[in-house]
Amino acid sequence: MYKIDSKGKAQTVLGLINPDRLGITSIHEHLLADLSVFFKEPAEASAREIAHQPLSLENLYIVRYNCNDNLDNLRLTDENLAVKEAMRFKLAGGCTIVEMSSIGLSRDPMGLARISRATGLNIIMGTGFYLCASQSSETMAMTEDEMTKMLVKDIKEGAGNSGIRAGVIGEVGVNAPIEEFERKSLRSAAAAQQETGAMINVHPSHPIVKEELVLENVGILKETGADLTRVVISHMDCMEFSSEIIHKLLDMGCCVEYDTFGIEGIYTPYFGLHQNTPTDKQRIQDIMRLINGGYIEQITIATDRCNKYLLTSYGGGGYEHILRNDVPLMKTLGMTEKQINTLLVENPKRLLALDK
């Protein structure tokens, strides 16, 4: 195996770079992914008709409230569309996108490299295993040691035969209740982190089932030796975690991620479980309360664009939404330039630098 000195560097799909070059970073996005594993055929005839239509202005309103009930909405498979949408992020001032389409979501290393070359953006690819339901029978049959070795190979040598290396472990998917495969997945992520020094991002167990499950997610990582200061727990906003649980995660050393900016006030299914999504103003106010509590270095933000209806081409805010709409709102609500820079630049720079 070809040895490279990666410590202190960020690993993009085009190679290692100095973290100072990351600039404004959206730390949790999807450019190329297929989430159709979560599609369920509707029972009603009229709903089935909409389920198989291309996403359009005519059905957009319905899809916004039923995002998993339209196959086209679940497929981000158009490379040209990804380039177009990513360029809007760059033109708004963005420099780096962390692509969290892990194993189970049709990860596309070569496609990500082409998008990076076409846009000039830094793109950092994830590794790790998504929710159990998304996995192939071959992946499900892997031992924990085999899973760990795959993650380490993805980071040190490259995914498959692509030669394109992952730069983060994530997003690691955990269901509610936790599946046995997902326990193995968490342990393999922790073991791979110890060998590679990569950040771990976790899609946590849904609190509607049992809020304390996310603490069990973190406990599994901790027991396996993960560095919790380099663990990011996603979806604090769209999953509606309580303030008590968020503070417990922060006090354990984890970072918490508010990553669905731009999805506002829609009572929509999230992998079969409903929640009332906050507004961006509420997200920012929650973050400011955490900042005032001394936790600013443990907060990350993003837009998690995993459905077509969230892209500008289909009426959404796109990857540039935070830069275009929320940074001005942050300033209006009293957040300082330094605090905004910490969220968008400094925290991602620290987390994305490999520490081995």
VMD Tcl script that draws the C-alpha trace (Angstrom):
set ca {
  {0.00 0.00 0.00}
  {1.28 3.46 -0.91}
  {1.96 5.44 2.27}
  {0.98 9.09 2.46}
  {1.42 11.61 5.25}
  {-2.14 12.73 5.91}
  {-1.91 14.01 9.48}
  {-3.15 17.57 9.80}
  {-4.48 17.65 6.24}
  {-8.01 17.50 4.83}
  {-8.64 14.75 2.29}
  {-10.73 15.74 -0.73}
  {-11.73 13.56 -3.67}
  {-8.85 15.14 -5.61}
  {-6.27 14.67 -2.87}
  {-4.94 16.09 0.38}
  {-4.99 19.82 1.00}
  {-4.09 22.22 3.78}
  {-7.24 22.78 5.91}
  {-6.78 26.53 5.49}
  {-7.93 26.03 1.88}
  {-11.32 24.65 2.93}
  {-12.85 28.09 3.49}
  {-16.63 28.30 3.86}
  {-17.80 24.72 4.25}
  {-21.17 23.01 4.16}
  {-20.34 19.99 6.27}
  {-23.32 17.73 5.49}
  {-24.71 17.50 1.96}
  {-25.57 15.02 -0.80}
  {-24.64 15.65 -4.43}
  {-25.07 12.18 -5.92}
  {-27.23 9.71 -4.01}
  {-30.17 7.36 -4.39}
  {-32.54 7.14 -1.42}
  {-35.18 5.13 -3.25}
  {-34.67 2.28 -0.76}
  {-36.99 4.31 1.49}
  {-39.77 4.51 -1.12}
  {-42.97 2.65 -0.28}
  {-45.67 2.15 -2.87}
  {-48.74 4.15 -1.76}
  {-51.98 2.27 -1.24}
  {-54.22 4.77 -3.06}
  {-54.43 4.75 -6.86}
  {-54.12 8.54 -7.19}
  {-51.09 8.60 -4.88}
  {-49.46 5.86 -6.96}
  {-49.83 8.05 -10.03}
  {-47.97 10.90 -8.30}
  {-45.38 8.51 -6.88}
  {-44.10 7.66 -10.36}
  {-44.27 11.12 -11.93}
  {-41.16 13.23 -12.53}
  {-40.92 15.99 -9.94}
  {-42.53 19.12 -11.37}
  {-44.21 22.37 -10.42}
  {-47.54 20.58 -10.65}
  {-46.77 18.00 -7.94}
  {-44.15 19.93 -5.94}
  {-46.52 21.00 -3.15}
  {-47.65 17.42 -2.53}
  {-44.08 16.08 -2.59}
  {-42.90 18.68 -0.06}
  {-45.27 17.16 2.47}
  {-44.66 13.55 1.37}
  {-41.03 13.58 0.30}
  {-40.51 9.80 0.41}
  {-43.60 9.07 -1.70}
  {-42.16 10.20 -5.05}
  {-39.35 8.13 -6.57}
  {-37.90 10.92 -8.68}
  {-37.58 13.15 -5.61}
  {-35.43 10.50 -3.89}
  {-32.89 10.22 -6.71}
  {-30.00 12.65 -7.03}
  {-28.42 10.84 -9.96}
  {-27.98 13.60 -12.55}
  {-24.32 14.68 -12.56}
  {-24.98 17.75 -14.70}
  {-27.67 18.89 -12.28}
  {-25.26 18.38 -9.37}
  {-22.64 20.56 -11.10}
  {-25.21 23.29 -11.75}
  {-26.47 23.28 -8.17}
  {-22.98 23.10 -6.62}
  {-21.85 26.05 -8.73}
  {-24.55 28.17 -7.11}
  {-22.96 27.40 -3.74}
  {-19.57 28.47 -5.09}
  {-20.94 31.70 -6.58}
  {-22.48 32.52 -3.19}
  {-19.03 32.26 -1.61}
  {-18.81 28.57 -0.70}
  {-15.56 26.64 -1.03}
  {-16.11 23.09 0.30}
  {-18.92 20.54 0.32}
  {-18.76 17.44 2.51}
  {-20.68 14.71 0.67}
  {-22.24 12.33 3.21}
  {-23.66 9.69 0.84}
  {-22.18 6.70 2.60}
  {-22.36 2.99 1.75}
  {-26.00 2.15 1.05}
  {-26.84 5.41 -0.73}
  {-25.22 4.62 -4.10}
  {-22.03 6.53 -3.32}
  {-20.26 7.71 -6.51}
  {-16.54 8.49 -6.02}
  {-15.75 9.08 -9.70}
  {-18.82 11.26 -10.12}
  {-17.80 13.38 -7.13}
  {-14.31 13.83 -8.56}
  {-15.79 15.02 -11.86}
  {-18.06 17.48 -10.03}
  {-15.08 18.81 -8.09}
  {-13.08 19.37 -11.29}
  {-16.04 20.98 -13.06}
  {-16.85 23.41 -10.24}
  {-13.48 24.02 -8.63}
  {-15.02 23.20 -5.24}
  {-13.33 21.06 -2.62}
  {-15.48 17.95 -2.20}
  {-14.86 15.60 0.72}
  {-16.38 12.14 0.41}
  {-17.77 10.07 3.27}
  {-17.39 6.41 4.08}
  {-19.24 4.30 6.63}
  {-22.51 2.41 6.50}
  {-25.93 4.03 6.28}
  {-29.09 2.57 7.85}
  {-29.47 -1.19 7.89}
  {-32.44 -1.02 5.51}
  {-30.24 0.48 2.77}
  {-27.62 -2.27 2.75}
  {-27.08 -5.09 0.26}
  {-27.11 -8.72 1.36}
  {-23.34 -8.84 0.75}
  {-22.74 -5.91 3.10}
  {-25.08 -7.37 5.72}
  {-23.01 -10.57 5.72}
  {-19.73 -8.76 6.51}
  {-18.05 -9.28 9.86}
  {-17.24 -6.29 12.05}
  {-13.54 -6.68 11.24}
  {-14.30 -6.72 7.50}
  {-16.40 -3.59 7.89}
  {-13.58 -1.80 9.70}
  {-11.06 -2.81 7.06}
  {-13.32 -1.47 4.30}
  {-13.60 1.92 6.01}
  {-9.85 2.14 6.58}
  {-9.19 1.18 2.95}
  {-11.64 3.84 1.73}
  {-9.64 6.49 3.62}
  {-6.09 5.22 3.11}
  {-6.27 3.73 -0.40}
  {-9.58 4.67 -1.97}
  {-13.14 3.38 -2.39}
  {-13.33 0.20 -4.45}
  {-10.97 0.43 -7.42}
  {-11.45 4.19 -7.86}
  {-8.35 5.34 -6.00}
  {-10.50 8.18 -4.62}
  {-10.14 8.47 -0.86}
  {-12.80 9.33 1.68}
  {-12.07 12.14 4.11}
  {-14.71 11.53 6.79}
  {-16.54 8.57 8.31}
  {-20.21 9.29 7.76}
  {-22.94 9.54 7.70}
  {-23.20 6.44 9.85}
  {-26.88 5.52 9.95}
  {-28.60 4.29 13.12}
  {-32.28 3.34 13.27}
  {-34.71 3.32 16.18}
  {-34.66 0.77 17.63}
  {-31.00 0.11 16.84}
  {-30.42 -2.82 14.48}
  {-27.59 -5.27 15.25}
  {-25.89 -4.38 11.95}
  {-25.92 -0.74 13.02}
  {-24.21 -1.59 16.30}
  {-21.46 -3.26 14.28}
  {-21.39 -0.24 12.00}
  {-20.85 2.15 14.93}
  {-18.10 -0.04 16.36}
  {-16.38 -0.32 12.99}
  {-16.58 3.47 12.58}
  {-14.91 3.97 15.97}
  {-12.20 1.43 15.14}
  {-11.56 3.04 11.76}
  {-11.34 6.47 13.37}
  {-8.62 5.22 15.71}
  {-6.57 4.08 12.71}
  {-7.21 7.02 10.38}
  {-7.96 10.03 12.57}
  {-11.08 10.89 10.57}
  {-14.13 12.67 11.91}
  {-17.27 10.56 12.45}
  {-20.74 11.84 11.52}
  {-23.75 9.94 12.90}
  {-27.33 9.94 11.61}
  {-28.74 9.15 15.07}
  {-31.64 7.04 16.29}
  {-34.89 9.00 16.08}
  {-35.94 10.52 19.44}
  {-39.66 9.97 18.76}
  {-39.11 6.26 19.45}
  {-36.91 6.81 22.52}
  {-34.92 9.98 23.00}
  {-32.14 8.36 25.04}
  {-31.22 6.08 22.12}
  {-28.87 8.76 20.76}
  {-26.92 8.52 24.03}
  {-26.67 4.78 23.42}
  {-25.38 5.53 19.89}
  {-22.62 7.64 21.42}
  {-22.01 5.10 24.18}
  {-21.25 2.40 21.60}
  {-18.70 4.69 19.95}
  {-17.12 5.59 23.28}
  {-16.85 1.97 24.42}
  {-15.02 1.15 21.18}
  {-12.51 3.94 21.73}
  {-13.84 6.76 19.55}
  {-12.61 10.30 20.17}
  {-15.94 11.96 20.96}
  {-14.51 15.43 20.31}
  {-14.32 14.31 16.68}
  {-17.86 12.89 16.56}
  {-20.68 14.95 15.03}
  {-24.30 14.03 15.74}
  {-26.53 15.12 12.86}
  {-30.14 16.31 12.61}
  {-30.54 18.14 15.91}
  {-33.18 20.31 14.25}
  {-35.29 18.05 12.03}
  {-35.42 15.26 14.63}
  {-36.46 17.66 17.40}
  {-34.07 16.58 20.13}
  {-34.78 18.16 23.51}
  {-32.48 20.77 25.00}
  {-31.61 18.31 27.78}
  {-30.39 15.65 25.35}
  {-28.46 18.18 23.26}
  {-26.65 19.44 26.37}
  {-25.83 15.86 27.38}
  {-24.28 15.24 23.95}
  {-22.26 18.45 24.20}
  {-21.09 17.65 27.71}
  {-19.93 14.22 26.51}
  {-17.68 16.11 24.07}
  {-19.65 15.57 20.84}
  {-20.42 18.21 18.26}
  {-24.08 18.76 17.38}
  {-25.23 19.54 13.86}
  {-28.13 21.72 12.74}
  {-28.23 20.57 9.15}
  {-31.65 21.05 7.60}
  {-31.61 24.81 7.17}
  {-34.16 25.82 4.55}
  {-36.72 23.16 5.47}
  {-39.17 25.20 7.50}
  {-42.35 24.45 9.38}
  {-43.47 21.41 7.40}
  {-44.99 18.49 9.30}
  {-43.55 15.76 7.13}
  {-42.60 12.08 7.41}
  {-38.92 11.45 8.12}
  {-38.19 7.79 7.41}
  {-41.72 6.94 8.46}
  {-41.68 9.10 11.60}
  {-43.28 12.54 11.73}
  {-41.86 15.69 13.23}
  {-42.64 19.38 13.14}
  {-39.68 21.03 11.41}
  {-38.59 24.39 12.91}
  {-38.05 27.62 11.00}
  {-34.56 28.90 10.26}
  {-35.13 31.69 12.77}
  {-35.80 29.07 15.46}
  {-32.68 27.13 14.42}
  {-30.52 30.24 14.70}
  {-32.03 31.17 18.08}
  {-31.35 27.65 19.39}
  {-27.76 27.86 18.16}
  {-27.30 31.29 19.76}
  {-28.47 29.89 23.10}
  {-25.81 27.18 22.81}
  {-23.21 29.78 21.85}
  {-24.13 31.82 24.92}
  {-23.65 28.64 26.95}
  {-20.06 28.35 25.75}
  {-20.52 25.60 23.14}
  {-19.69 27.46 19.92}
  {-16.79 25.17 19.01}
  {-19.13 22.14 19.14}
  {-21.72 23.29 16.59}
  {-21.84 22.64 12.84}
  {-24.43 23.71 10.27}
  {-25.50 22.58 6.78}
  {-28.55 22.04 4.56}
  {-28.46 18.23 3.96}
  {-29.80 18.39 0.38}
  {-30.87 14.76 -0.08}
  {-34.07 15.28 -2.11}
  {-34.66 16.98 -5.46}
  {-37.35 19.31 -4.13}
  {-34.65 20.99 -2.00}
  {-32.59 22.04 -5.05}
  {-33.01 25.44 -6.71}
  {-33.90 23.76 -10.01}
  {-37.00 22.34 -8.33}
  {-38.05 25.30 -6.22}
  {-35.83 24.75 -3.18}
  {-33.10 26.82 -1.58}
  {-30.19 24.73 -2.86}
  {-26.77 24.33 -1.29}
  {-26.29 28.11 -1.11}
  {-29.34 28.69 1.10}
  {-27.39 29.39 4.31}
  {-25.04 31.84 2.60}
  {-27.77 33.60 0.66}
  {-30.53 33.73 3.27}
  {-29.40 32.69 6.74}
  {-26.14 34.58 7.17}
  {-28.04 37.90 6.83}
  {-30.67 36.58 9.26}
  {-27.95 35.52 11.73}
  {-26.61 39.07 11.70}
  {-30.09 40.52 12.14}
  {-30.64 38.28 15.17}
  {-27.37 39.41 16.75}
  {-24.81 36.81 15.76}
  {-21.36 38.31 15.19}
  {-19.13 37.92 12.13}
  {-16.65 35.99 14.26}
  {-19.33 33.57 15.45}
  {-20.59 33.01 11.90}
  {-17.02 32.40 10.73}
  {-16.56 29.85 13.53}
  {-19.63 27.91 12.39}
  {-18.89 28.01 8.66}
  {-15.09 27.96 8.55}
  {-13.23 27.25 11.78}
  {-15.24 24.32 13.16}
  {-15.29 22.41 9.84}
  {-11.56 23.13 9.35}
  {-10.72 21.61 12.73}
  {-12.99 18.57 12.31}
  {-11.97 17.77 8.72}
  {-8.23 17.77 9.42}
  {-7.15 14.15 9.85}
  {-5.35 13.70 13.14}
  {-3.36 10.58 12.19}
}
mol new
graphics top color blue
foreach p $ca { graphics top sphere $p radius 0.5 }
foreach p [lrange $ca 0 end-1] q [lrange $ca 1 end] { graphics top cylinder $p $q radius 0.2 }
display resetview
